[in-house]
Amino acid sequence: MSNRKFSLDKSRIKVLMLEGVHENAVNHFRENGYTNIECLKEALSGRELNEKLHDVHIVGIRSRTELRKITLAKSPKLFTIGCFSIGTNQVDVQEAKMMGIPVFNAPFSNTRSVAEMVIAECIMLMRGIPERNALAHNRIWMKSVNNSVEVRGKILGIIGYGHIGSQVSILAEAMGMKIYYYDIEKKLSLGNAHPVASLNELLKIADTVTIHVPSTELTRNMISSDEVAIMKKGACLINASRGDVVDYKAVAEGLRSKHLAGVAADVFPEEPTSNDEPFVNDLQEFNNVILTPHIGGSTLEAQANIGLEVAEKLVKYSDTGSTIGAVNFVEISLQPNDSSQRFLHIHRNVPGVLRELNNFFASRSINISAEYLQTDPDIGYVIMETESKFDASVLNDLKNIPHTIRARILH
């Protein structure tokens, strides 16, 4: 372990992990010298969350803890956020950026787990297993070939051909399915997958439709009454992406009219915040529906991978200032440098700030040995290394430079 002196000793950097984040994350922090770590199994909200975050520097959450503007504003010491999940819609990422707080996630680590569940659900829906299973539990024996087909040779329509959608494509093609996909961005097709020009074109030809898109204004209720009507009669629908991309009332009508043969849903517009709360959804009345409690990425392997991936990014940012993998921040990648003093400065992207920074050091006869800068339309992020050592007391002067959002001495 290096003997470098940080602006805030690692033992004083407070780390809070919520929602039972995997122990891999905690172990990685401890292996890198962080000892002030608190872990809670549950999600927090409201006043309880605000009080916990008041003196926290690094927080890790999963999907149920929400970090909105009012909470971030009451977290003055918070300098980075880790979302131990694929998505980051539980965080106001733009507000976090303007407070100088990079947000990190794990866009790849649970890809395989979600893809495997989607394939399993596709097979079960096309074989009519959910309904037969429900009837068997009610002492009804329904042995029939009706509404039971092989997936081989059938068309799987994938909405969103990103990390998970493309992985589903590979697995489904290996089972003999024909793959068509729709994405608003041009993507490289894997295997024999075929892109289509519009969502409606995909819905018309697919025997099963699976959705893998983020939650945005563009995707909200992208599957509603009109889209259900366009789908092939007897088609199946799978949603393991975000709850608000599907209008479940419209889907329920599609099931009621027998237009849809089956549905699998893992995500919902409103989800319980704990296992003690009741769960209510329009699809619960149907036997040909698979309902799962947002567990697409909830495998031991995925959670272990996510824990390590996000913790590595958080530690690297805290130690070196590297923002590679941040969803809301410009990216700078730096290795540790024990021979120089390093500090970071985050500011609003307005003309003249960098000049003020350079003048600040020049006026103190401090030689800058290296300078790294990245900007976007909102912020500028600069890391400077100096040959001369200066005391942490100069931080107050740095913070007083106009348009400064955050300044920190790393070592």
N, C-alpha and C positions, 0 to 999 in steps of 0.2 A: 504494500500500500504506500502510495506517495505521501511525503510529508508536506505537500503544498498547503498553503493557508488559503482558505476560501473566505469570501466576504461574510459568509455565515457558515460556521462550523457544521459539518454534516450531522453531528449529534443534535444540533438545534434545528435542522430542517425537518419540519413535522410532515409526515406522510399519513394520509387517511385513505384506507381501502374499504369500500362499501360493497354490499350485495354479495359477500362471499367470494371475492376475487380469488382465483386459484393461488395456492401457496407458492407456486413458481415465481409469482411476482414479488411476494414478500422476500423470498430467499434471494432473489437477484438484488434487491435493495440492500439487504443485509451483507451480502457478499461484497458489495461496493461501498461499505462503510456507513450506511444509513441505519440508525438504531432507534430513532424516534418514530415508530410505526404503530398505528392503531388500526385494527381490522374489525369490521362489523359485518355480520351475516345479512342484515336487513338493509333495505333502502331507507333513505331519510327524505323528509320533505318539510316545508314550512319553517317555523321558528326553530325546530330541532336541527334542521339542516343548516340554517344560517348560523346558529350558535356553534355548531361543530366546525364550520369552515372559517370562523372568525380569525383563528390563528394558525390555519393550515397553509402550507406552502405547495404541496403536491397532493392532488386528490385522484383516486381511481374509482370509477363507477362502471356499472354494466348498463342495463337498459331501462331500469325503473326509476333511478334517481335523475331528476331534471335540474339542470343548472341554467336558469334563465337570468335575464338582466338584473332583476332585483336581488337575486342571490349572489351573483357575481359582484355586484356593487357593494355587498356587505362582506366581501372576502378580500380585505386589503393586502394580505400577504401571499395570496394564491398566485403562483407564477407559471403553473402548467397543469393541464388536465389530461388524464388518460381514460379513454373510453375502451373498456375491455369487451369490445364488440366490433361488428363490421360497421354498423351505422353510427352516426353522431347526431342524429336528430333530437336526442335528449338534451343537447347542449346548444345554447345560442352562440354558435361559433363566430358569427360576425361581431357580436358584442364582446366576446372573449378576445378576439383579435385587437379590437380597438382599446382594450385594457392591457394589451401586451402579453396575453396568455395564449401560447400555442396549445392546440388540442391534437392529441395523437390517438389513433385507433389501430385496429388489427384487420385490415381489409382482406387478408388471405387466409388467416389461421383456421377458420371454421368452414372454409369453402367446401371441403370434402364431406364434412358431416351433413351440411344442408343438402348437398347434391345427392348423397346416398338416401336421405329420407324422402326426397322428391321422387326418386326412381322407385323406391318401395311403395309410395303412395300411388304412383302412376299404375303400377302393376295391380295393386289391390283394387283400385277404382275400376279398371278395365275388366277385371275378373268379377266385379260385383261382390267382393268379399265383405265390405262394411255392412251391407244390408243382410247378407246371409249370416254373418256373425251376430248381429243384433237379434235376428229371429231365433237363432239357435239358443241364445241366452234366455229367450222367452219360450223355450220348449217347442219351437216350430222348426220342422225339418223341411228345408226347401232345396232339394237337390235338383238342379236344372241347368241347362246350358244357356238359357236366355240371359241376354245382357252380360255374357262372359266371353271375352275374346283374348287372344294372345296380343302382346304388345309388338311382337315381331311383324314388320311390314306396315305398322301403323304410323301416322304422322304425329310427331310431337312438335307443338308450336311453342317457342320460347320467346317471351317478351322480356327484353333486356339481355344482351349477350356479353355481360361483363364477367367478373371472376367466377361467380356461381353459375350463371347461365351457360357459359362455355364449358364448365366442368360437367354440368348435367348433359350437355350435348354429347360429350365424349362417352359418358357412361351409357346413355340411351342408344347411341349408334352402335356400341359394342354388343347391344342386345338385339340389333337388327331393326331398330326404328329408323324412320326417315325424319330428318331434322330440318325444320325451317325456323328462322328467327327474325324478329323485328327489333331494331335498335335505332334510336334517333341519330346515333353517330355511326360512321362507317367503321366496321370491325373486320378483322381478318378471320375468315371462316376456318374452323378446325374440321379436319376429316372431310366428310361429304355434306356438311351443313350448308343450307342455302339461305341467303338473306331474301327478305321480301320488302316491297316498297312501302307498305302501309300496315297499320294494325288491323284494319278491316280485312285485308287480304289474308293475313295470318289466321284470323279468327274463322274465316270461311272454310279453310282447308284442314285445320288441325283436329285430330281425334281427341287429343288432350292438350290443354293450354296450361303452361306453367309460367308464373310471373316472377321476375327477378329485377326489380327496379327500385330506386330510392324513393323516399317520400318528398315530392316537390309539388309546386302549384300545377305543373304540367301533368303529373301522374295521379293526382288526387281524384279518386272515383273514375279512373280510366276504364274500369270495367263496371258498367252500369246497365240499365235496361236495354239501351240500344245495342250495346256490345254483346250482351247475352243473346239477344234475338239474332244477331249475325252469326253466332257460333253454330256449327253443325248440330242438328238434332241428334241427341245421344252422346254428345261430347262431354268430356270431364274438365274440371277446372281445379288448379292447384295454386294456392297463394302462400308462399313462404318468404315473402319480401317485407312489406309493410302493411299494416292493417287498414290504412286509409286509402289504399289504391283500389280497393274493391268495395262496391256498394252491396253489402250483404243482403239488404232487403230485396234488391233486384235479383240477386242470385237465388234467394229463397223462392221468389216467384218462378224463376226458371226451373227450379226443382219441383215445385208444386204442379207446374204444367207438364212435367215430364220432358221438357225440352233438354234439360241437362240430366245426364245419367248418374253423375256423382261429383262431389266436391271434397277437397281437402284444404283445410285452413289452419295455419299455425300462428297467424298474427291477426290482430283485431283492432278496430279504432279505439276501443276502450278495453283495457286489460287490468285485472286486479293487481294491486301493488304488493300483495303477499298471498300465500297459499290459504290464508284464513278468510279471505274475502270471497264472496260468491261471484260466479262468472255467468253472464247472461248474453246470449247472442241469438239472432234470428234463425240460425241454422240448426239449433238444438233439437228441433222437432223431427228431423229427417234421419232415417236409418242409413241412407246411402251417403252419409257425410262423415268424414274423418275430422275430428276436432282435436287439436293438440295445443298445449299451453306454452306457445312460443319456445319450443325446444329444438328447433331445427339445428342450431349450433351447439346444443347442450349435450356434448359427449365428453367423456373424460379426456380424450386426446385433444379435442378442440379447445377445451378450457385451459388445458396445460400449455398448449401452443400460444393461445391468446395471452395468457398470463406472462409468459416470457417475452413475447414480441413487444407488447406495450411497455412493460417494465424496462426493457432495454432502451427504448426510445426516450422514456422519461428520465432515466439515469443519465443517458448521453447528453440530453439537453441541459440537465442540471449541472453536469460536470464540465461540459465543453462548449455549450451554446448551440450544438448541432440541432437543426430543425428538420432534418430529413424525415419524411413521413408525416409531417404535420398537415392537417386537412385545411387549416385556415391561415397559414403563415407562409411567407416566402422561405425558401429553403437555402440554408447554408450548412455545409458539411465540413467539420474540422476535427482533427485528431488532437489528443491532449498534447500540451506543450509546457513542460515543466520549467523551461529556461526563461520564459517571458511571463510578464503579468498580463492577464487577459480580462477585458470587461466587455459587456454587451450594452447596447443602447438601442431602445425601441422608441421611435418617434413618428409623429404624423408626417406624411410625405408632402412636405411643403419646401419650397426653395430656401436654401440658406442654412439648414440645420447642420449638414455635414461641415460646412465652413465654420460654424460656431464650435463644433466639436474639435476640429483641428486647431482653431485659435485657442481653445481652452487648454489643450496640452502644450501648445507652443508658448503660451504665456507663463507656463510653469516649468519651461525648459525640459519637458518630458519628451523623449524621442519615440516616435511611433515606428515600430519595426515591421508591422504588418497591419493591413486594414482590409476587411471584407465587408461588402455592402450588397444588399439585395433590396429591391423595392417592389411594391405593387401600387395600384392607384390610391390605397389608403395609408399604408405605413412604410417606413424605412427601417431596416434592421441592420445594424452595423456592429461588427465585432472588431475590437482593436487590441493589438498586442504591443506592449511597450518594453523597452530595454531598461528604463528607469522604474524603480519601485515607488509607488505612492500609497499613502495611507487611505484606509477605507473612509476616512472623514470627508474626502473630496466627493463622495457620492452625493451629498446634499447639493454641492455646486453643480454637479452634472445634471441632477434632477431639475435644477432651476433653469437650465437652458430652455428657451421657448420651444413649445410643441413636443417636449419630452413626454413619453408615456411611461417608460420604465427604464431604469438603469441598474446594473448589478455587476459587482466585481466577482469574477469566477475564481480566480486564483492570482 
